[in-house]
Amino acid sequence: MSLVNLVVSDVKQVIKRFHEFHERFTSYFATKTRNMSEQGKQYIHGQLLCQNRRNMKEFEKIVPDSNDQSLNHFVSNSPWEDEPIIDSIEKTVSIRIGDPEHGSIHVDESGLPKQGKDSVGASSQYCGRLGKVANCQMGVFLGYTHSSYRILMDKRLYLPQEWIDDHERREKCGIPEDITFQTKAQLGLEMIREAQKRDVPFGWVGLDCHYGQQQWLLAELESDALLYIADTPCDTRVWLEPPKTEVPIRKGDRGRIPTVLRVAEGEELPVEVCKLAPQLDEHQWECLFVRDTERKELWTRLACLRVYPVRDGLPGPQTWLIIRQDEGKKELKYQFCNASEDTPFQRLAQMSHSRYWMERAIQDAKGEAGLAEYEHRGWRGWHHHMVMTFLAMLFLLELQLDWVTKAPNLTLQDVREILEVILPKREITPAGILKIIEKKHRDRISARRSHHRRHKNRTKNLM
């Protein structure tokens, strides 16, 4: 029995499908003076076809009728709005893979390494991609997952305080005047609430460790009655039983009368979550099946305790502490989840592992559509590139969903391999390649002269 029942006619429909997909978004690329929809289609075309460096010069080589200057203007300068496209993407995702019980939205970040200090938001900060502090931009992303389906839907560019205060760099990069400093967690909450406004159906919110240890963020989600699963550091402290709290009685006649609630003297101290695991009996652990992987089944060993996390020195609301050890791993992971007390462990296990698919969504966007491969330095260019990447990944996801009955094991990578063969490519003649080389040389000389001028001006200013 064949594992892939797609036929030639299915594959031949790809070009038509690509044009129809683009037609749904053409109106978003129209400005007061010009319609840039054709450049939008060419940009996505280039993202899906290029296998090496994804930039405008490479797109021009491979995408029929494209021009690198026109594409660069489309992304970096053209004033089309990206928010209406985000709205359309989230509505489409809601229809295609949305599920109010088993779907989930996730907030995660990704460091995008950069050279120099001119790229908007670039500064010395921890870059997970490199595993160290480096000069990079930091993108905060909102993704959607349901089963193994996943996609990025929204984005925010984190601007460190030094960028907020630097008016010269702000103006140079085109940062809007109303942009003020926001932490990454604040940006994440903003995207969560935007998804709510757009009626995106989801069962829970997933947060990685940075966001999971923001106590105020968890409190905000609780106040919004949102279910969450949040990674937390191993040194997070909790109480197994709620300690008695009181406003201390003033001792003596001097000093202010106490008004702040505190844990009463003599109460048990909170304990770090990493110290709880060795104290658990074997019957408190459950071995649960999570999912099939490419090579085997994934099982996890799970312990779930009702605890009271420390919040501002006081016991927070009772919540689940999930202690997890995946098969074949020595490392223990810790998470908080505000699900009800009667939630089955299998459900908690499903939620606990869902962030894996968010990580895959970021990897997919980088590998299949060049999320981190761009040369746009300005605010507008960054946001435009990201939304075009989301569109490229949405097209891949839609093809995967439409073909799943004929090819149940089809991946996003498989779909892009089909596109690499089927989407038309530019035919370059011997004369054409010489023109490309000539243009590269002119651009190289122009860049060198520009560098020399800047260096000369800096030298003058120092004298």
N, C-alpha and C positions, 0 to 999 in steps of 0.2 A: 504493500500500500504506500502510495506517495505521501510524503510529508508536506509537500508544497503543491497545491492544486491550482495555483495561478496559471493562466494561459497567456499566450502571446497577446491576445486582444486586450487583456487586463493591463498589461504593461504598456501597450501602445496608447492607452487612454491617458497616460501620465501627462503628456504635453497639454492635452485638452483640459485635464483636471487642474493643471498649474495655472492656465489662463483663467479658468473659472474661479479658482481660489483668489487670484489677484483682483479679479473684477469686484469681488465683495468689498475690497478695501480701497478702490481707486479714488473715491470721493474724499478720503481722508488726506490725500496728498495734494489736493488743490489749494492754492493760495490765491490772494487777490489778483496777482499778476501772472501766475503761471500754474499749470497742472504738471506735477512731477511724478505722476503715477507710473509712467514708463520707466523712469529711473528707479522707482521703487521695485518694480518687477525685476529689473536688471540686477539690482543689489541683492535681492533674495536669490536670484539665479546664480550669482557669483558665490554667495555663501554656501550654497548646496553643491556647487560643482568643484570649487577649489579644494585641493587637498594639502597644499603647502601653505605659504603665507597668504592670508586673506587680506588683501588691500586693494585699492582702486586700480593700481597698475596691473595686478594679477587678474582682476576682474575684466579689465579691458582686453587682455589677451585671450580670454576664454568665452566671454559672453558676447553673442552676436550683436553688432550695431552699438555697442557700449563705448563710452568715452570716460576716461578716468577723471577729467576735470568736471564733467557734468555730474558724475556719481559723487565726487567729493563735495560739490556744491549742494547736492541733494541731502547729504547727511550732515554736513558741517554748518551750512548757512541757510538753507531754505527754511522759511518759518512755519512749516506745517506742524500741527499739534500732535503730540504722541499720546496724550491722555484719552482722546476718543478711541484710539486703536486699542489701548489697554482695556477700555470698557467693552469693546467688541470681543476681544480675546477672552475675557473672563466670562462673558455671556456664552460664547461658543463652548468653552471648556465646561461650563455648567451643564449645557445640553448634551455634550458628547460623553463625558465621563463623570459628571457630577452625581454625588450620592449623599443625602443628608445624614446617613448613619455610618457608612464605611468610607466616605471620602474625607480627606483632611487637607488643611492648609498649613504651610510651614514657613517659618522665617529663618533664613540663614544668610550668611555673608560670604563673600569671596574676595580675596585680595588680588588685585590685577597689577603685576609688577610694571613699573615705568622707569624710564631713564630721565634724569633731569627733574626740574621743579616747575615746569611750565604747564604740564597736563593738569587739568582742573582737579583739585582735591588731592593731588599726589603729595605724600609726605612720608616721613619715616614712621612706620607702624607695623604691627605684626602681620605677616603674610602667611596664611596657612598653606598656600600653594608651594612656598619655598621653605616653610618650617622655621622661619626666623624673622626678626625685625628687618625690614627692607623698605626701600622707597617704592610706594605703590598707591594705587587708588583703592578705595574700599566700596564695593557695591553691596547693598543690602537687598535681598531678593525675597519675593513671596512666591511660593510654588504650590501646586495642587497635586495630590496623589490619590489614586484609587486603585487598589490591587497593585499590579506592577506598572500601571499607566501613570505617567508623571509629566509635568511641564511647568516651566516658569511663567508667571502671569504678570508680575509687577516688579518695580525696581525703585530704589532710591540711591542716590550717590551721597555717601557720608562725607561731609566737609569738616575737617578739624577746625578748632577755634582759630588757629593761626590763619586759615584761609578766610574765615568769616571777618577777621579784623584787617585783612590786607586789601584795601580798596583798589590798589593798582592792579593786583592780580585778578581780583573779582571782575573789574571792568574789562581786562584783557581777555578773559575766558568767557565773558558774557553771562556771568551769574546774575540772575534777576535780583533786583533790589530788595524784594520782600523775603528773600531766603535768609533765615536766621539759624543760629546753631541749634542742632538737635542731635541727641545721642542716637546711636544705632538702634537702641531699644525703642526710642520714641518714633523713629522712622518705621520700625517694624509694626508697632501698634497702629500707626497711621494707615499702613497698607491693609492690616487686618480689618480695620473699621471701614475702609473703602470697599473691601470685598463684601462686607456685610451689607453696605448700602446698595451694592449691585446684586444682592440676593444670591450670592454664590452659596450653594448648599454644601455644608461640611459637618462632620460629626465632632471634630476636635481640632485644636490648634497644636502644632508641634513646635518646640523651641529647643535650640541647641544650648550648650552649657552657658555661653555668655548671656543669653537672654533669660535662661532658666534661673539664674542667680540674681536677677533684678526683682527684688521683692515687690516693688511698686507695680511692676508690669503684671506679675501674677495677681496682685490685688485688683488691678484694673480689669483683667479678664474675668475674675470672679464677680466683680460688680456688674459686668456685662452678661453674667450667666453663661459664659463660654467654657466648655470643657477643654482642658489642656493636658499635654504630656510634656514635661520640661526636664531636660538633663540638668543635673546639679553636681557641683564638685564633691569630692569624697570627704572634705572637711566641713561640709554643711552640718549644722547642729540641729538636733530635734529632741523633743521630749516624747517618751512613750506614753506618759500620763500627763494631763494638764496640771501644771503647778498652780498653787494658790497665788493669786495676785492681790495687791492692796496698795493703797496710798499710805506711805509711811507716816507714823505719828511723829510730830516734831519733838525732839528731845531738848528739853530746856526751854528758856524763854527767848533765846536769841535766834536770829536767822529767819528766813522766810518759812511760811507754813507750806509744807509739801503739798503739791497738787497733782504730781505725775504718778500714774499707776506703774508699779514695779512688781517683780516677782518677790514674794514674801521671803524673809530671812529663814534659813533652815530648809528650804525646798531643794529637791534634787536638781543638780545642774544638768543642762542639756548635754547630749552625747553626740560626737561626730558619727555620721552615718557609716563610715568605714569601719567603726568599731562594733557595729551591730551584727555584721555578717558572721564573725566567728562565734557569736553567742547563740546563733540560731540552731534549733534542733533539726535533724534531717527531715522530719515530717512537715516542717514549715516551708520546705522547698518543693516545687513541682517541676517536672520535666515536661515541656510542651513543644509540640510541633509548630513551627512558624510558617515556613514556605519551602517550596522547591527552589533550589538554586540551579545554576547551569550544570553542576556536576553531581550534586547530592541533595539530600534533604537538610534543612536547617532546623536544628532543635535548640532550645534554650532552657536553662535552669533558672527558675524564677522564685523569688520570695517577695511577698507583698505584705507590708505592715501598715497599720493605721498609726499615724504619728502627728505631732504638733510641731511644725517647723518654727524656729526662732525668727521672729519678725520685730525688728527694733527693740530687741531685748525681752519681748513678751511672746507668749505662745500664740502662733497664728491658728487659723482654722484647721480642724482635723482633716488630714488628707492621706492619700496613699503614698508610701515610700516603696518604690519598686527597686529591688536589688537583682541585677541580671548578670548571668554568666553564659555567654553563648558557647555552644559546643566547639571544642578545640581551642578555646581562648582561656588564658589565665586571668585576664583583666576582669574586674567587676565594674559594672556601670550602675549609676544611681539616678533615679528620676522621681519627680513628684507628679502626681496626677490627682486632680480634684474630682474624679469620678465618684459616684455614689458608693456607699459601703457594700451594697449587694452586687457590685459589678463582678462578673465571672473573671477568673484569672486568664482564661483564653482571650477575652476581650482586652484585658490589660496588656497581654503579650503582643497582640496585634498592634495596639497603639504604640507600645514601647519600641517596636521595630520599624515603624512607619517612616522615621526620619531618614532611614537608609535610602528611600526612594527620592527624597529631596536632594540628597547628596548626588544621586545618580542624575537627577534633572540638571543640576549645575554641570556635571561632567559631560552629559549629552550635549548641552548647549555649547560648551567649549569645543568638544570634539567634532560635532556634526555641523555646527553653524558658525564657529569662530567667535563665541562670546567674548573671549579675552584678546582677540586679534583685531586690533584697530589702531589707527594712527591719528584719530581725531582728538585734539587737545581741549576743545571748548566744551562748555556746559551743554549746548544744544547737540553737538556731535555725539557726546557720550549717550545722552538719552535717546537720540534717534537710532544709534547703532543697536542699543539694547532692545528697543521695541521691534526693530527689523529682525533681530535674532529670534525673538519670541515668535514672530510670524513664520519664520522659516521652520522652527520646531513645531509649530501648530500644523503646518502643512504635512510634515513627516508623520505626526501623530494621527491626523485624519486618514492618511493613506493606510497606516498600520491598522487602524480600527476598521476601515472598510474592507481590508483584505484578510482580517483575522479568521473568518470562517473557512477560507481557502488555505490559509497558512497560519495555524495556531501559534507556531513558534517564531513568527516573524518579529524581528527587532527593529528599532529605529535605525540602527546601523545597516541592517539589510535593506531597508527602504531607501536609504541614501545611496547605497551601492547601485540600486536599480536606477535612481535618478542620474547618477554619474554616467550611465550608459545611454539613457533615453533622452535626457534634456539636450537640446541642440547646443553645439559648440561652434565657436568662431573658427572659420577656416582662414589660416594665415598663409599668405603667399610668400615666396622669397623676398619680393619687394616690400611686402608688409612688415616682415620681421626686421628688415633694415631700417624702416621708418621708426619702429618701436625702439631699436637700439639707438638711433639718432636722438630720439626724444629723451631716452634715459640719460644720455651723455649731456644733453643740454640742461636737464634738471639737476644733474650732479654738479655741473659747473656753476649753475645759479646758486645752489645750496652752499657751495664752497665760498663763493663771493660774499654771500649773505653772512656766513660765519666770520669771514675776515673783517667785514664792516663792523659787526657787533663787537668783535675782539678789539678792533681799533678804537671804537668809541669807549669801551670799558677802560682801556689803557689811558685814554685822554682824561677820563673822569678821575682816575687815580693820581694823575700828575698834579 
